[in-house]
Amino acid sequence: MIKPVVAANWKMYKTIEESVSFVEKLKKKPLDWDEVHIILCAPYTSLFEMGNSLRGDSFVSLGAQNLYWEQEGAFTGEISVGMLKACGVEWVIVGHSERRTIFNETNNEVSIKATNSLKNNIHPIICVGETLQQKKNNQTKEILSKQIRESINDDSNNNNTIIAYEPIWAIGSGLTPSFNEIDEIHNFIKNEIRGYENYKILYGGSVKSANSKEILNLDSVDGLLIGRASLNVTEFNKILSF
Ligand code: PGA
């Protein structure tokens, strides 16, 4: 069986101290680390110290939540791949729905960001997902197909990129699709869209310890992308105990 990925998206939560404390507690958990790949996507300010805390421990990978595609320059407030790399970052979430909706990120920008992260050996986790209205209009597959076509380009392959399916209406809402629906959509992403069949697909959107095992048990689900439930180390550990 392929090792599942459990990725935490901390969003705009946790100071440096809180982040390092989480890592220290996580390191104490007696897990069979060969069985899971953990990626902690933390705020930029925490990454360097978390990298220090993790040094010598290869059980957790460090991830960022965004990046800018230029190497350096007059881009106030942005962060480059090189800067992330210097902190020990190996993964980056690209095109999260909060970036797409609040910060108007387009599929094309997502694609450019993914390319630039790959050029610098940082693996993108590219997010796709439909709104509630699109779901109600039966447009889910059409929307996903377009997002995948336009956000994932030829620089990506199933070894260097992960896709996260996150229905926008499920994020932070406590709602999730049925297990059948998750399975159907993951299979759609894997099989229906030519060239993408072997990608690892994570499910994200209101994952918690109460539903994580059933979701991970679905054959089409290769891992989880977890927001709120990843903030608390006890809850996160419960999710990791499968
Ligand atoms: P949630 O967020 O687990 O809090 O729903 C998931 C995400 O936004 O990646």
Boltz pocket constraint, residues with backbone or C-beta under 6 A from the ligand:
constraints:
  - pocket:
      binder: B
      contacts: [[A, 9], [A, 166], [A, 170], [A, 171], [A, 172], [A, 173], [A, 204], [A, 205], [A, 206], [A, 207], [A, 225], [A, 226], [A, 227], [A, 228], [A, 229]]
      max_distance: 6.0
